Amino acid sequence: MKLHTVLFSLLGLTLSGTISHAATTSANDPVLRFAVIGDAEPKPDPVFPGLAGAVDDINRLAEQDHLDLVIGVGDIAHKGTQIQYEAASQELRRLTLPFYPIMGNEEHGSSVERFLHYAQQWNQGKAEIDQPSYVLNLEPVALVFASPDHGRDFNDQGIVWVLEQIRQLAPKPVLLVVHGAPAGVFPEDADKGIKHPGFTQVTSQSNLLAVISGDLHMDMDRVKHSRQIDHVHYLHIPGLERTKIPDESNHTPMFRVVSVFADGQLLVETYQVGSAQPLPQHDYRFQLTRH
């Protein structure tokens, strides 16, 4: 059985200091802003140019603008091998912000213990990641990080844990971070994703605002990467080292940045690695609360 923990805190001096600074900014500035990086797991060689470029860009954004933390949606190390972890760690240790990753199906090619060992290395005291699933209860949203129990799916206990966290946080809006979206959400590969029937209970929770996932390695320019189904917004995070959907003919490394504003607006922006400005054609906006 997978162990879980819930972290209700200001996440140490680094994050609490950033949020305190945000409270003094103008009404046009976000009260919470974070970057999200997608799958890496290059093959056949453990070479991470997309990840390295994303780290450079995120560090620059953190220095020049308001940015609080970085999220990872899993699949950093192909098959969970040590050589992939070591090569990726050379880049992830350079992040100046706390990094909150989850496991993907590739990390399950090895062990939970190996993932946690490297997650601690990536943070070097900036954040404490001692369980594969956890919660950050922030303002004005909570982030629930749910690593899969096997492959990209959950077992019964995992579903119960996710449900408990979302229900306990109600009525606060929740952003759920998983590796794979529920199967069928992205028709480009409808058979791939979370298939546990209990996950429909998760997505039916009224305070679940969005599901953030990777796994599919979709080309942002050739797919519908952000969509709403019922009251839940589904946000795809593209792969940094490889693109698979709709094909492998073109790969452009990108990452996304989520900003939450005091008026309840949430903005998702997409940055191409190496570019200073987001790509406006990939902007996606919605409100924290339903009207």
Order of alpha helices (4+ residues) and beta strands (2+ residues): alpha-beta-alpha-beta-alpha-beta-alpha-beta-beta-alpha-beta-alpha-beta-beta-beta-beta-beta-beta
